[in-house]
């Protein structure tokens, strides 16, 4: 903020203070309510912060529309509190008792009787500056620790003058510790706040997550024995406030300082959480309350396509690893998108295209017009810090959620009609088009993200053996065979598949190896029939899964885990990616002939580049036995593939 803007803003505040001092308090507060209502609509950035904070707290209890109403109340209450701050000299002159009803003052007297000083512990809730009323009712001096406003020293000076008029002695932040210790030694009263601990604060449970809290008051109490009395001020319907003083916190003292600080700060935070749950509109939700939380939440959007879900889960797992390295923990929720009808999908695509230009269309509440009631409710009962989606349908919902939750958005593949500049990270493998906006961080792995790693392969192998117990204890060499199906520009040739099966059978007999095979949902019926006829009953094929006849979730992962060598049809980028990620020697065959016989399509280009880099071996079906021999004899050594560092280093930038 330049000097002119600072001077103009300060002059505006001074003018407002002058006018509010002239007007009756009731009219000033009415103006405050009107300004709060206007601010709700005009200050979109602040509105988003307040909504996101309240969403964190109330996602499972309140609808988006209810949270929006509550957000508006926060604005209105906050501006009224600002008006009361500017009117402090007038309120002091009229008499605090006309505005504030002080309850349980005797708790201050009891705390003072101990002779070791009293800390009144508050949070930024309600009209906290009006809490200066205690300055007029304590027997000794009353001190307020004030953070400086370095960007606007004139405003800082004015507010401190008002606090002094209200009866408080202001302690500046630079001298705070020394002054507070002196005050405690003299059995005086000091007001401190618990919340907004910042980077140096202690992360403790707060509304189901963790939030950073200041430890100063508790540390002083543990070291010097002073009493810590929580105080709470609340606006009433009649225009007055109730200021309640709670009994001193019963401190746990075990001798382990850090443990004691943690327990007692948590105890204080829990007290204020209970009060805020009943009166959430009182709190100043305008800053990122959970910014320094050690916990995060990730929504994985499932558009109903298994391949997309697996890629999203893989990205979420990488994100979890990155967070863990930074001392943070993440829980994840998968939400299945169920549309009201086929036309709802098309209409939503058009709607989200407009929403990227028209901000008023971005309310997450509008999703209820497109999703089924159950799907919408499931989505709304969770506030995300990260949103992961794959494909265009999921990207639109990702955009809506990340905008409303102030969450980091991760989109896999192209986001349809949406510009990718609206996402924090876009993940597009090198084999796809990568027209990425300069403002967007691109992660470009060589293969599609997938769930395959050593732990996953072990888990899937054990699951497959439970289905097919005869595989247990089988120590022969195993050929894993993954057969895909027809896709855009690729049609399986029956003669090619017959030749493929003959070659694999011959290699299995020659090397005394077993064949573990699975087809996919895309495999044509004619190809399934050929495979069944040739392999079911073949002595070297203990496992032949026809996916359209029997769905075995562990089929692909289990076969990859159990196999020594993997054979994959080249039209399936996802299956090739999974085979490479398993670190198994991989052969990729062309389902419709020889690679390179015609211009490369994207599938052939993907496979051939990896072949050129030495990660896999490509072949026609006629050379399959020879290629198997080369790999088993180790005449050709393939490089082990690992995209993990590429993905995780890209994600680190947004964590």
HELIX and SHEET records of a PDB file:
HELIX    1   1 UNK A    3  UNK A   22  1                                  20    
HELIX    2   2 UNK A   25  UNK A   42  1                                  18    
HELIX    3   3 UNK A   44  UNK A   58  1                                  15    
HELIX    4   4 UNK A   64  UNK A   86  1                                  23    
HELIX    5   5 UNK A   88  UNK A   94  1                                   7    
HELIX    6   6 UNK A   96  UNK A   98  5                                   3    
HELIX    7   7 UNK A  106  UNK A  112  1                                   7    
HELIX    8   8 UNK A  128  UNK A  136  5                                   9    
HELIX    9   9 UNK A  153  UNK A  165  1                                  13    
HELIX   10  10 UNK A  173  UNK A  175  5                                   3    
HELIX   11  11 UNK A  176  UNK A  185  1                                  10    
HELIX   12  12 UNK A  198  UNK A  200  5                                   3    
HELIX   13  13 UNK A  216  UNK A  224  1                                   9    
HELIX   14  14 UNK A  257  UNK A  278  1                                  22    
HELIX   15  15 UNK A  280  UNK A  282  5                                   3    
HELIX   16  16 UNK A  306  UNK A  325  1                                  20    
HELIX   17  17 UNK A  342  UNK A  355  1                                  14    
HELIX   18  18 UNK A  359  UNK A  361  5                                   3    
HELIX   19  19 UNK A  364  UNK A  369  5                                   6    
HELIX   20  20 UNK A  373  UNK A  380  1                                   8    
HELIX   21  21 UNK A  392  UNK A  405  1                                  14    
HELIX   22  22 UNK A  420  UNK A  422  5                                   3    
HELIX   23  23 UNK A  454  UNK A  467  1                                  14    
HELIX   24  24 UNK A  469  UNK A  471  5                                   3    
HELIX   25  25 UNK A  494  UNK A  511  1                                  18    
HELIX   26  26 UNK A  525  UNK A  535  1                                  11    
HELIX   27  27 UNK A  555  UNK A  562  1                                   8    
HELIX   28  28 UNK A  573  UNK A  581  1                                   9    
HELIX   29  29 UNK A  602  UNK A  612  1                                  11    
HELIX   30  30 UNK A  621  UNK A  623  5                                   3    
HELIX   31  31 UNK A  624  UNK A  632  1                                   9    
HELIX   32  32 UNK A  644  UNK A  652  1                                   9    
SHEET    1   A 7 UNK A 100  UNK A 103  0                                        
SHEET    2   A 7 UNK A 241  UNK A 248  1                                        
SHEET    3   A 7 UNK A 227  UNK A 235 -1                                        
SHEET    4   A 7 UNK A 118  UNK A 122  1                                        
SHEET    5   A 7 UNK A 189  UNK A 193  1                                        
SHEET    6   A 7 UNK A 142  UNK A 146  1                                        
SHEET    7   A 7 UNK A 169  UNK A 172  1                                        
SHEET    1   B 2 UNK A 202  UNK A 206  0                                        
SHEET    2   B 2 UNK A 209  UNK A 213 -1                                        
SHEET    1   C 6 UNK A 329  UNK A 336  0                                        
SHEET    2   C 6 UNK A 295  UNK A 302  1                                        
SHEET    3   C 6 UNK A 386  UNK A 390  1                                        
SHEET    4   C 6 UNK A 408  UNK A 412  1                                        
SHEET    5   C 6 UNK A 425  UNK A 427  1                                        
SHEET    6   C 6 UNK A 441  UNK A 443  1                                        
SHEET    1   D 6 UNK A 543  UNK A 545  0                                        
SHEET    2   D 6 UNK A 514  UNK A 518  1                                        
SHEET    3   D 6 UNK A 478  UNK A 482  1                                        
SHEET    4   D 6 UNK A 565  UNK A 569  1                                        
SHEET    5   D 6 UNK A 585  UNK A 589  1                                        
SHEET    6   D 6 UNK A 617  UNK A 619  1                                        
END                                                                             
